[in-house]
Amino acid sequence: MNLQDVIELDKRDSLAGKKDEFELPPELIYLDGNSLGALPKTAKTRAREVVEQQWGQGLIRSWNDYQWIDMPVQVGEKIARLIGAAIGQTICCDSVSVNLFKLLACALHSQQGRSLILTDSDNFPADLYIAQNLSKFQAARPCQLRTVARQDIEAELDDSVAVLMLTHVNYKSGLMYDMANITALAHQHGILVIWDLSHSTGAVPLALDDWQVDFAVGCGYKYLNGGPGAPAFIFAAHRHHGNMEQPLQGWMGHKSPFSFSPLYESGSGMLQFLSGTPPVLSMSTLDAALDVFADVQIQNLRQKSLALSSLFLELVVADEVFSELQYQSPENPARRGSQLAFSHPHAFAICQALIARHVIVDYRAPDILRIGFAPLYISFQDVWNSVKHLRQVIVAKSYLQEEYSVMNKVT
Ligand SMILES: *Cc1c(COP(=O)(O)O)cnc(C)c1O
């Protein structure tokens, strides 16, 4: 593979035009869209409009005039298309963590006689934290968390497990579970499954209905490009709607919020997952950002994402200089998400040295260099150039410079 071939790949890329729909500093190669998606121009325009017009001029009238009140449902339905969910099963609200709390409690509630939550020890720590503490809030129905090694998950599925909670694409390695298969295995034992789709939605084809998924949560600010802290979403399959009781009952989930009745009565379907008032500004930018996907086939996104990561890997493997980096993601492209991970004792400093060269990647403790390939705005030449920069950092050992070891609060 040489530069000419890479330029050819960009020429043949049917998604190449999508990059123009984003605001990206021209000098930057942004390989961190798996952590915070880039800014779509539609989202920027919408943010201005919502602040100046809808809020500034419309004030409280905008709850009706601009249907702010319906946004959780409307944005949820836009996400539904990306996750293979029929209408009425997806709603946008709160953060992934809060939504996971709601779903765990809800799933436990419907699993009479079982109290065990099973997960893998590689799961995203925030997901583990939520599950670790849940029992304290379940006075009537205490639960336990069992954390096992990833390769033991299937063997641990038995009739004592109430809920299996897994993250589809691992945040560090990018390793991807076979969601259809694991869900089916769990169902054979009457287990309900909650999938965290934070690193999948907007990057990997998902077919939640076809795969008989029970419940899922996902993130609005990674591949969906909703903006920092954009709200997350919840999916709950229709067949569970009659038997759900989520613990954070709030007025927005009430069947008639503006009757101000002193007694809670849950709204129908997905509405019951709402707790408080939607964050209109950030849900609006997410709403606008989702329009970027309107004419995109997820299969094409996936193909490009794998072509990008495969190119990166190919260039790294072919060059002796990179032998000090240990590849930590699956060899089989079908088993990985939209990112690659390499370990190196100086991973943090390498990451900083790359950022100083305007190549933004990230670091995950203790020693992982993580490279994300958001296919909507990354080109094959971006990949080529990022490998060139990485090569220079390694050859010159510039990561040993003191300034690259200074850690900020957010890594
Ligand atoms: C990003 C991410 C989250 C984010 O959780 P928030 O509560 O929205 O901050 C949760 N789980 C996984 C697996 C993630 O990658």
The ligand as an ORCA input file, in Angstrom:
! r2SCAN-3c Opt
* xyz 0 1
  C     -19.146      6.265     27.097
  C     -19.736      5.121     27.830
  C     -20.661      5.331     28.843
  C     -21.027      6.740     29.213
  O     -21.826      6.813     30.326
  P     -22.433      8.225     30.778
  O     -23.166      7.878     31.991
  O     -23.339      8.688     29.668
  O     -21.305      9.155     31.015
  C     -21.213      4.221     29.471
  N     -20.867      2.960     29.106
  C     -19.951      2.732     28.134
  C     -19.594      1.340     27.745
  C     -19.366      3.802     27.486
  O     -18.460      3.595     26.533
*
